[in-house]
């Protein structure tokens, strides 16, 4: 008889985990509460940027680099299974220095990354203009990280849904997980409205709602939502070739969905402690427009297409939660904050290994669901 797995959470991490588990021979049910608006996967910028996000050496660096390295093969497999394309681009990412002090921080970031054998190039304003002619002048220079990239996050989420169908995952949409069932310190199932789902393995991938599932042992503030607001501007013709981090935010050329003859630019993103409030605000939209026009002046004549907000899952200590829970059979992948899309391939791979009692292939010590920092008051 096949092992039964229930994956709680239908964002990109949950869908990828369900797909990997099903491919390894488990009978999988995906419980998707469909928290929308608010689901982080559908509103992410899609940057695959470990070198941008890792400002200094940390336990996150090898995990993030391994996931970036896994992305081409991951996308190739996904597209073959789902028979649909997921747009991606590997033209690097730019970080524009906003001041001399910021430039010094970026040069330190470049230095330690060089020490680890990573590619990181310092650009003068002339070098920056050669890569992105429409950007505003950058008198303090910029850091170019040529190996970072981007993926269309919304399309990735959608295509993962198609892959689930091809491998026989039971996908329960608009169904919240109420609580975990255990017996003798081991999982036996998950309670959903009007039904109990038996399980030998439960993977908790519920994003900002992970701490709200009863019976998992996670402290109430082990994972909390951090609101991120974004908007989309539509310009006539291409203005940007690659993602750019500038003072106060970032600009990302949209890889799919632009109208013919137009060029969509995503502008993000705020980091707000707003609880589970997934509304957009006038103040945040105004600030993002200011970021966009200062970084890319030609956007002053662009059309405002839409704005939205998502709730990123933040852990109490800022590191992802990834690994086996003290409850036998319960696996946790949460608290990925800004790096959920980036960490999708490595997270799904690790969860599949753990579900089958195999070694994960990466050091998970710093990410343990039972680490003391998660029990500390936030």
Secondary structure, DSSP 8 states (H G I E B T S, - for coil): ---EEEEE--SHHHHHHHHHHHHTT-EEEEEE---TTEEGGGG---EE-HHHH--S--THHHHHHHHHHHHHHHHHHHHHHHTS---EE-S-EEEE--SHHHHHHHHHHHHHHHHTT---EEE-HHHHHHH-TTS---TT-EEEETT-EEE-HHHHHHHHHHHHHHTT-EEEET--EEEEEEETTEEEEEEETTEEEE-SEEEE--GGGGGGSBTS---TTSEEEEEEEEEEEEEES---SS-EEETTEEEEE-SS---TTEEEEEEE---B--TT-----HHHHHHHHHHHHHH-GGGGG-EEEEEEEEEEEEETTSS-EEEE-SSBTEEEEE-BGGGTTTTHHHHHHHHHHHHTT---SS--GGG-TT-GGGGS--
